[in-house]
Amino acid sequence: MNSNFKAFNLHPTVAAGVTAAGYVTPTPIQIQAIPPVMQGQDVMGLAQTGTGKTAAFALPILNRLLAGGQSRGHVRALIIAPTRELAEQIHQAIQTLGRGTALKSATVYGGVGINPQIEILKRADIVVACPGRLLDHIGRRTVNLSRLEVLVLDEADQMFDMGFFPDIRRILRHVPAKRQTLLFSATMPAEIRNLAKDVLQNPVTVQVGLTAPAETVSHALYPVSEHLKTPLLLKLLENTATESVLVFTRTKHRAKRLGEKLASAGFRSASLQGNLSQNRRQAALNGFRDGTFQILVATDIAARGIDVTQISHVINYDIPNTPEAYIHRIGRTGRATRSGDAFTLITSADQDMVRAIDRVLGSRTERRTLTDFDYAAAAPPKVNDGRRPERQPARSRKPAASQTGRSQAGAFAWMSPSGAETSSRRQAPAGRATAARAGERQRSRYPR
C-alpha cells in the first residue's frame, strides 16, 4: 500500500502539483491504477464518483508527457467525457496538477462557440472533449489526432446511456492503433465489456467501491403516492437541517418543473438539465458550489461531473433504474469521512427496485413517514393545456368504501413503514431567494 504520492516516483514538477493541490494520501483507485498506467499498460477501471479516479489517470498522463521529451503543440492525450460539466472538472484538475509543467490543456464541447476552440487546439497537448463537438473538429480538420499517445474514455457507461457509442467508434478511426487506452466506468454492463474488448490490449482491471456505498451515508425510504411527491419533498426540506442538497429526477423536464416549484416555495434552488445553455448550466453549478443555491435539481446525465464536497443530502425524487445508479447518485454525499443522508421517495410501483437496492445495501432500508403530513390528500384535478378542466367522470352509483376516509396506515399497507421519522431536525427553510430561471433550449438533445 502506498501511504503517500512519493511512492509513485512522479516527475518533480508533477509532484509539486500534487502538493499544491493538497493531496496527501492516495485513494484506493489511485493506488491500484497509477502504477500500471505509468508502466504504459491499458487499464480498465471500475470506480464510482468521488473515488479520485480523475487524478488516477491525469497524474500518469502529465508524467508521461513531461518525460517523453517530444515537441509540444500537438495532441498527445485525449480524454473523452459524456458531459460538459465533467469535461470542465477534468480540465481543471489537469490545470491544477500540471500548473508548473507548461503543458496546455483544452476543453472541447458544444453549446459554446467553436472558433475559440479552434485556436486553443493549435497549441494543446491534452484535449478533454465531448464526442459530438470533437467529431465536428475532426470533420473540419481543426484537430489532428495522428500523434496521439494516450486515449481515456471516462464514464463509459454514461456515454453508452446517452447514445454516444457510435460517435466513439467513429473517433477511434482517427486515432493511432498503437496507443495506450484507459477506460473508466461506474458500472460494467455487457455493452461496456464489449467495447473494452475492442479498444483495450491485455488490460489491467482495477475495481473500487462498486459493491456498496460509503459507510458514512445513512439511507431512508419515504413511501408516498405519486401525486404527493412534491408536497412531501417540500415538507422534508422544511423539517430537515441541511447544507447543500442534490435532488435527482428521472427526466430533464421533471427537473425543470421541480426546480421552479422549489424556487416558488422560497428555497434557494436551481435545476441542471440538458435544455440549458452552457452559461446557465455553469451558473447553476457555480451557484451550488458557492452556496448561492442550496438545492440543485438534476438528472443523472446532467449530474455527471458535479464535484461538491459539502453535499449533506441526496434526495431521489424518482428512484433510479438500477442499484448501481443508486450507489452512483448517493456517492455525492458522505465524502471525505463526512456523514451524509440519502432519502428516496418511493411509490407502490417501485417495489422491485427497492428490493434490489436492499440487496446491495445488505439490509432492509428504513421506511419513514412524517407525522405532520397528509398522506391521504386527493390528487388535484387535471387541466387540459391550461385551457379548461377535463370533464369529470360520472359518479359511481355505489362508491367504494375503501376510498372514503382512507387512513395513513392503509395508504401504505404495501410498504409496512417502520414508523414516523424521528431524526429530522426542525429548521426554517433555507433562504428565500428566487432561483435562476431554467429552460433555454439548445439545438441538440445532449451536450456535444
VOKOLTOR-937407 format. One line per field, with one value per residue (C-alpha): residue number from 1; residue in one letter; y, x, z. Coordinates in steps of 0.25 Angstrom, whole numbers. Layout:
BEGIN
i <- (NUM:...)
aa <- (A:...)
Y <- (Y:...)
X <- (X:...)
Z <- (Z:...)
END
This chain:
BEGIN
i <- (1:2:3:4:5:6:7:8:9:10:11:12:13:14:15:16:17:18:19:20:21:22:23:24:25:26:27:28:29:30:31:32:33:34:35:36:37:38:39:40:41:42:43:44:45:46:47:48:49:50:51:52:53:54:55:56:57:58:59:60:61:62:63:64:65:66:67:68:69:70:71:72:73:74:75:76:77:78:79:80:81:82:83:84:85:86:87:88:89:90:91:92:93:94:95:96:97:98:99:100:101:102:103:104:105:106:107:108:109:110:111:112:113:114:115:116:117:118:119:120:121:122:123:124:125:126:127:128:129:130:131:132:133:134:135:136:137:138:139:140:141:142:143:144:145:146:147:148:149:150:151:152:153:154:155:156:157:158:159:160:161:162:163:164:165:166:167:168:169:170:171:172:173:174:175:176:177:178:179:180:181:182:183:184:185:186:187:188:189:190:191:192:193:194:195:196:197:198:199:200:201:202:203:204:205:206:207:208:209:210:211:212:213:214:215:216:217:218:219:220:221:222:223:224:225:226:227:228:229:230:231:232:233:234:235:236:237:238:239:240:241:242:243:244:245:246:247:248:249:250:251:252:253:254:255:256:257:258:259:260:261:262:263:264:265:266:267:268:269:270:271:272:273:274:275:276:277:278:279:280:281:282:283:284:285:286:287:288:289:290:291:292:293:294:295:296:297:298:299:300:301:302:303:304:305:306:307:308:309:310:311:312:313:314:315:316:317:318:319:320:321:322:323:324:325:326:327:328:329:330:331:332:333:334:335:336:337:338:339:340:341:342:343:344:345:346:347:348:349:350:351:352:353:354:355:356:357:358:359:360:361:362:363:364:365:366:367:368:369:370:371:372:373:374:375:376:377:378:379:380:381:382:383:384:385:386:387:388:389:390:391:392:393:394:395:396:397:398:399:400:401:402:403:404:405:406:407:408:409:410:411:412:413:414:415:416:417:418:419:420:421:422:423:424:425:426:427:428:429:430:431:432:433:434:435:436:437:438:439:440:441:442:443:444:445:446:447:448)
aa <- (M:N:S:N:F:K:A:F:N:L:H:P:T:V:A:A:G:V:T:A:A:G:Y:V:T:P:T:P:I:Q:I:Q:A:I:P:P:V:M:Q:G:Q:D:V:M:G:L:A:Q:T:G:T:G:K:T:A:A:F:A:L:P:I:L:N:R:L:L:A:G:G:Q:S:R:G:H:V:R:A:L:I:I:A:P:T:R:E:L:A:E:Q:I:H:Q:A:I:Q:T:L:G:R:G:T:A:L:K:S:A:T:V:Y:G:G:V:G:I:N:P:Q:I:E:I:L:K:R:A:D:I:V:V:A:C:P:G:R:L:L:D:H:I:G:R:R:T:V:N:L:S:R:L:E:V:L:V:L:D:E:A:D:Q:M:F:D:M:G:F:F:P:D:I:R:R:I:L:R:H:V:P:A:K:R:Q:T:L:L:F:S:A:T:M:P:A:E:I:R:N:L:A:K:D:V:L:Q:N:P:V:T:V:Q:V:G:L:T:A:P:A:E:T:V:S:H:A:L:Y:P:V:S:E:H:L:K:T:P:L:L:L:K:L:L:E:N:T:A:T:E:S:V:L:V:F:T:R:T:K:H:R:A:K:R:L:G:E:K:L:A:S:A:G:F:R:S:A:S:L:Q:G:N:L:S:Q:N:R:R:Q:A:A:L:N:G:F:R:D:G:T:F:Q:I:L:V:A:T:D:I:A:A:R:G:I:D:V:T:Q:I:S:H:V:I:N:Y:D:I:P:N:T:P:E:A:Y:I:H:R:I:G:R:T:G:R:A:T:R:S:G:D:A:F:T:L:I:T:S:A:D:Q:D:M:V:R:A:I:D:R:V:L:G:S:R:T:E:R:R:T:L:T:D:F:D:Y:A:A:A:A:P:P:K:V:N:D:G:R:R:P:E:R:Q:P:A:R:S:R:K:P:A:A:S:Q:T:G:R:S:Q:A:G:A:F:A:W:M:S:P:S:G:A:E:T:S:S:R:R:Q:A:P:A:G:R:A:T:A:A:R:A:G:E:R:Q:R:S:R:Y:P:R)
Y <- (0:14:23:35:40:40:25:27:34:45:56:67:77:67:64:79:80:69:76:89:82:78:63:55:41:33:28:13:15:23:13:2:10:19:8:1:14:19:6:8:-3:-2:-1:-3:4:1:13:22:37:43:32:40:34:47:48:33:36:51:49:38:45:58:50:43:55:62:50:47:59:61:74:82:87:75:66:55:51:51:49:47:50:50:64:78:78:66:71:84:77:68:80:88:76:75:90:89:77:82:96:96:87:97:86:92:86:90:86:83:83:88:100:110:116:107:117:120:105:104:114:107:93:98:99:87:76:70:70:68:66:62:53:61:74:66:60:74:77:65:68:82:77:86:75:65:52:45:46:43:34:33:31:32:28:33:30:20:14:28:30:18:22:35:28:33:19:21:34:27:17:28:35:22:22:35:31:22:8:8:16:14:13:15:12:16:13:13:0:-11:-15:-25:-13:-7:-20:-22:-8:-11:-24:-15:-4:-9:-18:-28:-18:-18:-17:-9:-8:1:3:-3:-13:-4:11:19:15:30:30:27:22:24:22:31:23:33:34:39:52:55:54:69:73:62:67:82:77:68:81:89:79:75:82:82:88:86:77:70:65:54:53:43:54:67:73:68:74:88:87:83:94:104:99:99:113:117:111:121:111:115:105:103:92:85:79:77:89:100:107:105:118:115:101:107:118:107:99:111:115:102:101:115:114:123:111:102:92:87:78:70:57:46:51:65:62:55:64:70:70:78:73:79:72:67:61:53:52:43:49:38:24:21:10:1:-2:3:16:18:16:25:36:35:35:51:51:45:49:50:44:54:48:49:45:38:40:33:35:22:18:5:3:4:-9:-17:-7:-5:-20:-19:-7:-14:-26:-17:-10:-23:-20:-15:0:8:13:26:35:49:51:65:61:58:45:43:56:55:57:71:71:71:82:81:90:101:104:97:86:72:67:59:44:41:37:22:18:11:18:8:9:7:21:28:33:25:24:27:13:8:16:10:-4:-9:-4:-6:6:4:17:32:40:43:48:60:73:85:98:109:107:111:125:131:135:133:123:125:122:109:105:112:101:96:91:77:67:64:72:72)
X <- (0:5:3:7:9:25:24:19:33:26:33:37:28:16:19:19:6:1:6:0:-14:-13:-13:-7:-11:-15:-29:-31:-33:-20:-12:-17:-18:-6:6:0:-3:11:16:9:-2:-16:-25:-40:-44:-58:-60:-71:-72:-63:-53:-41:-41:-38:-24:-22:-21:-17:-4:1:-2:5:17:18:17:27:37:35:43:35:32:20:8:1:-10:-3:-14:-29:-39:-54:-65:-80:-84:-78:-78:-69:-60:-58:-56:-45:-39:-38:-31:-21:-18:-17:-8:0:1:17:18:15:6:-6:-20:-32:-47:-56:-71:-84:-92:-81:-74:-65:-55:-48:-47:-40:-30:-27:-26:-14:-6:-12:-4:-16:-31:-43:-55:-69:-72:-81:-72:-60:-65:-69:-54:-50:-59:-53:-39:-37:-31:-20:-20:-10:1:-8:-1:-12:-27:-36:-51:-57:-71:-72:-86:-92:-87:-94:-107:-106:-104:-90:-84:-86:-78:-68:-65:-64:-54:-46:-44:-36:-26:-14:-15:-2:-6:-9:-24:-31:-46:-53:-67:-76:-83:-79:-91:-89:-88:-76:-69:-71:-65:-54:-50:-49:-41:-32:-20:-17:-23:-21:-34:-35:-48:-52:-65:-75:-82:-86:-88:-79:-81:-83:-96:-109:-121:-136:-149:-161:-173:-183:-193:-188:-197:-191:-177:-174:-182:-175:-161:-165:-169:-156:-147:-155:-153:-138:-126:-118:-105:-105:-116:-115:-129:-130:-141:-143:-145:-140:-154:-157:-144:-148:-162:-158:-147:-157:-167:-156:-152:-167:-167:-156:-144:-131:-131:-127:-128:-118:-123:-120:-128:-120:-109:-95:-94:-107:-102:-89:-96:-105:-93:-84:-96:-98:-83:-82:-95:-104:-113:-115:-123:-119:-129:-122:-124:-113:-107:-106:-101:-88:-77:-83:-72:-77:-71:-81:-94:-101:-113:-116:-131:-136:-149:-150:-144:-132:-133:-122:-116:-103:-109:-114:-100:-94:-104:-102:-87:-89:-91:-83:-70:-56:-61:-73:-86:-98:-112:-119:-134:-142:-157:-164:-177:-184:-178:-164:-165:-156:-145:-146:-143:-131:-125:-127:-119:-108:-108:-109:-121:-135:-135:-142:-156:-160:-173:-175:-185:-189:-192:-206:-203:-218:-219:-226:-219:-223:-232:-224:-225:-224:-213:-217:-230:-241:-242:-244:-259:-260:-265:-279:-280:-282:-295:-288:-276:-265:-264:-249:-247:-254:-247:-235:-225:-210:-207:-216:-210:-196:-200:-192:-179:-181:-173:-166:-171:-171:-158:-151:-137:-141:-138:-147:-141:-146:-146:-132:-133:-144:-138:-142:-134:-128:-139:-136:-141:-132:-133:-121:-122:-117:-122:-109:-97:-87)
Z <- (0:-4:8:0:-14:-13:-15:-30:-33:-41:-49:-39:-46:-45:-31:-28:-34:-25:-13:-18:-19:-5:-8:3:3:-10:-11:-14:-29:-30:-22:-32:-45:-45:-45:-58:-65:-62:-68:-81:-79:-83:-71:-69:-56:-49:-39:-35:-34:-23:-22:-28:-42:-49:-43:-45:-60:-60:-52:-61:-73:-68:-64:-78:-86:-78:-78:-93:-97:-110:-117:-112:-119:-124:-117:-109:-99:-102:-91:-95:-85:-86:-81:-82:-66:-65:-76:-69:-56:-62:-69:-56:-49:-60:-59:-44:-44:-56:-53:-54:-66:-77:-83:-90:-87:-95:-94:-106:-105:-111:-106:-108:-120:-128:-133:-119:-118:-132:-127:-114:-121:-129:-116:-108:-103:-95:-100:-91:-101:-102:-114:-123:-123:-125:-137:-142:-141:-147:-159:-160:-159:-148:-139:-142:-134:-143:-132:-120:-109:-99:-100:-88:-88:-75:-70:-81:-76:-77:-91:-95:-88:-95:-109:-111:-115:-130:-128:-120:-131:-141:-133:-131:-146:-145:-134:-136:-134:-125:-113:-98:-95:-81:-79:-66:-63:-51:-55:-65:-73:-85:-95:-88:-87:-102:-104:-95:-103:-115:-110:-99:-101:-89:-79:-64:-57:-45:-37:-25:-18:-27:-17:-6:-3:6:21:24:17:24:16:17:9:9:3:-3:-15:-28:-27:-13:-16:-18:-5:3:-2:2:16:17:13:23:34:32:35:22:16:1:-5:-18:-23:-34:-44:-56:-67:-71:-72:-58:-52:-58:-53:-39:-38:-42:-31:-20:-24:-23:-9:-5:-6:-12:-23:-38:-48:-56:-69:-84:-89:-82:-89:-85:-78:-70:-67:-62:-54:-47:-44:-38:-30:-24:-21:-14:-7:-15:-17:-6:-14:-28:-36:-47:-56:-55:-68:-64:-51:-56:-53:-40:-30:-18:-5:5:0:12:6:-7:-9:-20:-24:-34:-31:-40:-51:-45:-31:-38:-41:-27:-22:-32:-28:-13:-15:-16:-1:11:4:11:24:25:29:19:17:5:4:-6:-9:-13:-19:-20:-34:-28:-20:-29:-29:-14:-12:-22:-14:-1:-6:-10:3:11:19:19:17:28:24:29:29:34:45:41:26:20:12:9:1:-12:-25:-31:-43:-57:-66:-82:-87:-77:-84:-77:-67:-72:-71:-58:-60:-55:-41:-38:-32:-21:-16:-12:3:3:-4:7:19:16:27:26:30:20:9:11:15:3:9:24:29:42:48:48:45:58:53:45:51:50:44:36:21:15:9:1:-12:-26:-34:-47:-58:-65:-79:-90:-101:-109:-123:-119:-109:-102:-99:-111)
END
